């Protein structure tokens, strides 16, 4: 089976399309990779030929047991490499169909790596979930609410198999 045929891939593409649409409505021109291979980030967007952002979109529901979301530690390390080595800050967008969220939220990596404590948990957190770095939802900026049809489509494609 090709990766493009998987639910996870299709769900991710929906999330990317939602974020691209939001950025285009704000006047950004979106540049995407054409190479069908692992890539450093999902896309770059430029506004007025002066403002540049690098976007990584995670289309996934928040965690159930904590007021948090997270990313794979390998991806986190990749983004941190670009940030430390080249000063390139990645904006992490989360497209979240969880019934308590149903929204898009985001923040720059440089903000998310700043230590904070919410509910007696220190974030970013690498201890609560194996192979993940967690970020508090309290650290995120609200971008927009998801439409009912978007939420339903994302739920249909969910491959979530964990209780946390």
HELIX and SHEET records of a PDB file:
HELIX    1   1 UNK A    3  UNK A    5  5                                   3    
HELIX    2   2 UNK A    7  UNK A   25  1                                  19    
HELIX    3   3 UNK A   73  UNK A   86  1                                  14    
HELIX    4   4 UNK A  109  UNK A  112  1                                   4    
HELIX    5   5 UNK A  137  UNK A  139  5                                   3    
HELIX    6   6 UNK A  148  UNK A  156  1                                   9    
SHEET    1   A 6 UNK A  28  UNK A  32  0                                        
SHEET    2   A 6 UNK A  43  UNK A  47 -1                                        
SHEET    3   A 6 UNK A  51  UNK A  59 -1                                        
SHEET    4   A 6 UNK A  90  UNK A  96  1                                        
SHEET    5   A 6 UNK A 103  UNK A 108 -1                                        
SHEET    6   A 6 UNK A 141  UNK A 145 -1                                        
SHEET    1   B 2 UNK A  68  UNK A  72  0                                        
SHEET    2   B 2 UNK A 132  UNK A 136 -1                                        
SHEET    1   C 2 UNK A 116  UNK A 118  0                                        
SHEET    2   C 2 UNK A 121  UNK A 123 -1                                        
END                                                                             
